[in-house]
Every structure is written in C-alpha cells, then in structure tokens.
C-alpha cells in the first residue's frame, strides 16, 4: 500500500528507533497516514468555513457529523482525497444553507419544524442502518455491533436535543444538518459491498 511521504518517513524513523517488525511498521505507516489526513482534512474544512465567513457553522456541522460517523460508520470513497472533496462540498453547503435559512426565516415556526424533521430522519436512519462496516474494517462481533448501534442512537438523540435547544441560532440547523448528512451515508445504496 502506498502512503504519503511524510507518514512513510516518520514510520521508517520510528520503526528503526523502536526496532519494529515490517508488519508493525506497515501498521504504523497506515496509522500515521490516517492521522495526517484527518488533521489536514480538518484544517482544510475549517479554512473553507473561514473563507466563506461561516467558521462556527462549519465547526458545528463537521463535529456533529464526524462524531456520529465514529460510531455509525458510513459510505467510503475509493481514496481519502475524494472523501475530503465530497465532505468539503457537502458540509460547506450544509453550513452555508443553514446560516442563510436562519438569517431569512429565523422568526418562522416552519424553521423549527424543519429542524425537528431533520432530527427525526436522522434518528430513523441511524436506528435502522447503523452501524455500517466496510470491507477493510468489518464488524465481526454481534455485541460490538449492538454497542455501536446504541452509541449511534444516543449520539443522534444528544445532538438532536442540542439542535432543538439551540433553535434560536443557526448552530441548531448546522447540527441537525450534520447528523442528517451523516445518517444518509448509512443508506444501503451508498454501501454496496
């Protein structure tokens, strides 16, 4: 497997210093690659939020969707860069639309109804489809699968409560949008094996 030059050099150095076997060095390279990609991804997404003038909205959308993803799983792209591109487009769109919708309709009761509908959709999708595993990381334990499902449901309920509590701010819509976007990635159409 090919890793970035930075993670390869770092893993080579650490493996040599720690006298790791070839197998442990590969695991270390993979872990460092994923860590670097995650950090770069967050930085890129936060910069995009800042450029659009919606950094707090982007943080709210990103954190709610990403925390849920840690427990629920979801669809995968063929490369991390495609995933980053899709995440950037989707989460920026959700953040920007949430801010715009709140600015235009914050006094309208329909906005609260939309927020609640988004939360209910998320609860339904997560309770029905979470967790989704991948070929690279299958969930083999039924007990672990059950714990992930319950954790996913609890995360959605918690974020839904926060979103409703923050309904007088665009943050509530961003949180609801983040969990809804992540919940949609659980649908079987996005997770063909």
DRENKOLGU-877072 format. One record per residue (C-alpha): x, y, z; residue number from 1; chain. Coordinates in pm, 1 decimal, decimal comma, m for minus. Layout:
# DRENKOLGU-877072
((X Y Z) NUM "A")
...
//
This chain:
# DRENKOLGU-877072
((0,0 0,0 0,0) 1 "A")
((125,1 346,7 m83,8) 2 "A")
((134,9 608,3 191,8) 3 "A")
((227,7 974,3 189,4) 4 "A")
((598,3 1058,3 200,3) 5 "A")
((557,4 1222,8 539,5) 6 "A")
((395,3 920,6 705,0) 7 "A")
((638,7 682,9 532,8) 8 "A")
((944,3 877,9 652,3) 9 "A")
((802,2 913,7 1002,9) 10 "A")
((713,1 544,5 1026,2) 11 "A")
((1054,1 440,7 888,0) 12 "A")
((1228,7 652,3 1151,0) 13 "A")
((1007,0 536,7 1438,9) 14 "A")
((1020,4 171,4 1333,1) 15 "A")
((1401,0 185,7 1321,2) 16 "A")
((1423,9 357,3 1661,1) 17 "A")
((1177,2 116,3 1820,9) 18 "A")
((1302,7 m195,6 1639,1) 19 "A")
((960,8 m269,5 1488,2) 20 "A")
((898,6 m561,0 1256,2) 21 "A")
((794,2 m498,9 895,7) 22 "A")
((430,2 m571,2 987,6) 23 "A")
((430,6 m322,1 1276,3) 24 "A")
((598,2 m65,7 1052,8) 25 "A")
((315,4 m103,0 798,3) 26 "A")
((55,2 m59,4 1072,3) 27 "A")
((239,7 248,5 1197,9) 28 "A")
((260,4 393,9 844,7) 29 "A")
((m113,5 338,8 794,2) 30 "A")
((m197,4 495,3 1131,7) 31 "A")
((22,7 798,8 1069,1) 32 "A")
((m122,6 839,2 720,6) 33 "A")
((m477,1 837,5 858,5) 34 "A")
((m380,4 1080,3 1136,1) 35 "A")
((m215,0 1323,0 893,0) 36 "A")
((m509,7 1303,0 653,5) 37 "A")
((m755,3 1367,8 936,1) 38 "A")
((m560,2 1670,8 1060,5) 39 "A")
((m517,1 1811,0 709,1) 40 "A")
((m885,3 1745,6 639,4) 41 "A")
((m998,2 1937,6 945,4) 42 "A")
((m763,6 2225,4 865,9) 43 "A")
((m885,7 2242,4 504,3) 44 "A")
((m1250,8 2232,4 607,8) 45 "A")
((m1203,8 2498,3 875,0) 46 "A")
((m1020,0 2719,5 624,4) 47 "A")
((m1306,3 2678,3 379,0) 48 "A")
((m1550,2 2774,5 655,8) 49 "A")
((m1340,1 3078,0 735,6) 50 "A")
((m1320,0 3179,5 366,9) 51 "A")
((m1699,0 3159,9 338,3) 52 "A")
((m1735,8 3359,5 659,8) 53 "A")
((m1902,9 3069,6 841,9) 54 "A")
((m1632,7 2912,4 1060,5) 55 "A")
((m1860,2 2841,8 1359,4) 56 "A")
((m2126,5 2694,2 1132,6) 57 "A")
((m1865,8 2470,8 966,8) 58 "A")
((m1730,7 2354,7 1304,4) 59 "A")
((m2083,9 2271,8 1424,5) 60 "A")
((m2174,1 2079,2 1110,4) 61 "A")
((m1841,5 1898,7 1091,6) 62 "A")
((m1827,0 1795,7 1456,7) 63 "A")
((m2182,3 1667,0 1471,8) 64 "A")
((m2143,8 1462,5 1153,2) 65 "A")
((m1794,3 1339,4 1236,0) 66 "A")
((m1872,5 1234,0 1593,0) 67 "A")
((m2170,4 1034,9 1466,0) 68 "A")
((m1953,5 877,3 1193,8) 69 "A")
((m1711,1 740,2 1454,7) 70 "A")
((m1991,7 519,3 1588,0) 71 "A")
((m2220,2 468,7 1287,3) 72 "A")
((m1971,3 418,7 1006,1) 73 "A")
((m2093,5 507,2 660,8) 74 "A")
((m2008,0 510,2 294,4) 75 "A")
((m1648,7 524,5 175,2) 76 "A")
((m1486,4 669,4 m132,3) 77 "A")
((m1207,6 498,0 m323,7) 78 "A")
((m947,1 747,3 m195,1) 79 "A")
((m924,5 973,5 110,5) 80 "A")
((m889,7 1273,9 m120,3) 81 "A")
((m1226,7 1206,1 m285,5) 82 "A")
((m1376,0 1172,0 60,1) 83 "A")
((m1225,3 1506,0 163,2) 84 "A")
((m1358,3 1672,4 m152,1) 85 "A")
((m1709,3 1532,9 m100,1) 86 "A")
((m1702,4 1626,1 268,7) 87 "A")
((m1586,9 1978,0 185,0) 88 "A")
((m1865,2 2030,2 m68,3) 89 "A")
((m2141,6 1872,0 141,5) 90 "A")
((m2051,7 2021,0 479,4) 91 "A")
((m1979,9 2366,1 336,1) 92 "A")
((m2315,6 2357,8 158,0) 93 "A")
((m2499,3 2248,6 472,0) 94 "A")
((m2325,6 2513,0 683,0) 95 "A")
((m2387,3 2791,6 434,3) 96 "A")
((m2751,3 2691,3 373,2) 97 "A")
((m2813,8 2669,0 749,0) 98 "A")
((m2682,1 3020,6 804,5) 99 "A")
((m2880,8 3157,4 508,7) 100 "A")
((m3202,2 2980,4 611,0) 101 "A")
((m3169,3 3106,5 966,1) 102 "A")
((m3099,9 3463,7 853,0) 103 "A")
((m3407,5 3465,2 629,9) 104 "A")
((m3660,3 3260,8 828,7) 105 "A")
((m3548,1 3262,4 1192,7) 106 "A")
((m3882,5 3402,8 1308,5) 107 "A")
((m4084,1 3146,3 1114,3) 108 "A")
((m4218,2 2840,6 1300,4) 109 "A")
((m4155,1 2633,5 986,0) 110 "A")
((m3780,5 2654,3 1051,3) 111 "A")
((m3821,1 2475,3 1385,3) 112 "A")
((m4040,7 2215,1 1215,2) 113 "A")
((m3768,4 2157,2 952,3) 114 "A")
((m3508,6 2120,8 1227,9) 115 "A")
((m3722,6 1862,8 1407,7) 116 "A")
((m3790,3 1673,8 1081,8) 117 "A")
((m3414,9 1656,2 1012,4) 118 "A")
((m3355,9 1516,8 1361,7) 119 "A")
((m3633,6 1258,6 1320,9) 120 "A")
((m3493,6 1148,7 983,6) 121 "A")
((m3153,3 1104,6 1147,0) 122 "A")
((m3296,9 904,5 1435,7) 123 "A")
((m3484,9 678,3 1194,8) 124 "A")
((m3188,4 619,1 962,9) 125 "A")
((m2942,7 554,7 1245,4) 126 "A")
((m3174,9 320,4 1432,5) 127 "A")
((m3239,9 127,1 1112,6) 128 "A")
((m2897,5 114,5 943,3) 129 "A")
((m2619,3 187,4 1194,3) 130 "A")
((m2353,2 69,4 1219,5) 131 "A")
((m2223,5 24,5 866,7) 132 "A")
((m1895,3 m158,4 837,8) 133 "A")
((m1653,6 m164,3 548,9) 134 "A")
((m1465,0 m438,9 372,9) 135 "A")
((m1141,5 m304,6 517,6) 136 "A")
((m1282,7 m291,8 869,7) 137 "A")
((m1570,6 m537,6 915,0) 138 "A")
((m1763,2 m557,1 1242,2) 139 "A")
((m1747,8 m923,6 1335,8) 140 "A")
((m1873,8 m917,5 1695,0) 141 "A")
((m2253,7 m902,7 1740,9) 142 "A")
((m2203,4 m744,7 2084,2) 143 "A")
((m1977,8 m475,0 1941,2) 144 "A")
((m2229,5 m411,5 1661,3) 145 "A")
((m2505,5 m369,7 1920,4) 146 "A")
((m2292,3 m128,0 2126,0) 147 "A")
((m2213,3 77,0 1815,3) 148 "A")
((m2582,7 93,0 1722,7) 149 "A")
((m2683,7 204,8 2071,7) 150 "A")
((m2399,6 458,7 2081,1) 151 "A")
((m2504,8 593,1 1739,8) 152 "A")
((m2864,0 633,0 1855,0) 153 "A")
((m2753,2 805,2 2176,1) 154 "A")
((m2528,2 1042,8 1979,4) 155 "A")
((m2815,2 1134,9 1745,8) 156 "A")
((m3051,8 1188,1 2039,3) 157 "A")
((m2794,0 1404,2 2216,7) 158 "A")
((m2718,7 1614,9 1908,9) 159 "A")
((m3091,5 1641,8 1831,4) 160 "A")
((m3156,9 1774,6 2182,6) 161 "A")
((m2873,3 2026,1 2144,3) 162 "A")
((m3003,5 2129,3 1799,9) 163 "A")
((m3355,4 2188,8 1934,0) 164 "A")
((m3214,2 2371,8 2236,6) 165 "A")
((m3010,4 2595,1 2001,2) 166 "A")
((m3300,9 2653,3 1761,0) 167 "A")
((m3270,1 3029,1 1805,3) 168 "A")
((m2927,6 3017,1 1642,3) 169 "A")
((m2805,7 2884,1 1308,8) 170 "A")
((m2596,4 2637,9 1512,7) 171 "A")
((m2907,7 2424,9 1572,3) 172 "A")
((m2965,9 2390,7 1197,6) 173 "A")
((m2596,7 2314,7 1137,5) 174 "A")
((m2600,0 2035,7 1395,8) 175 "A")
((m2920,9 1888,0 1254,4) 176 "A")
((m2777,5 1914,0 902,5) 177 "A")
((m2452,4 1745,3 1006,8) 178 "A")
((m2621,1 1444,2 1166,5) 179 "A")
((m2866,9 1415,7 878,2) 180 "A")
((m2590,5 1419,2 616,2) 181 "A")
((m2401,0 1151,8 805,9) 182 "A")
((m2717,1 945,3 856,7) 183 "A")
((m2785,5 948,2 483,3) 184 "A")
((m2443,7 787,0 420,9) 185 "A")
((m2575,1 480,8 607,3) 186 "A")
((m2829,8 400,4 336,2) 187 "A")
((m2761,0 70,1 157,9) 188 "A")
((m2740,7 243,5 m181,6) 189 "A")
((m2416,9 412,5 m64,4) 190 "A")
((m2272,3 98,9 95,5) 191 "A")
((m2268,7 m172,1 m165,8) 192 "A")
((m2009,1 m436,7 m91,5) 193 "A")
//
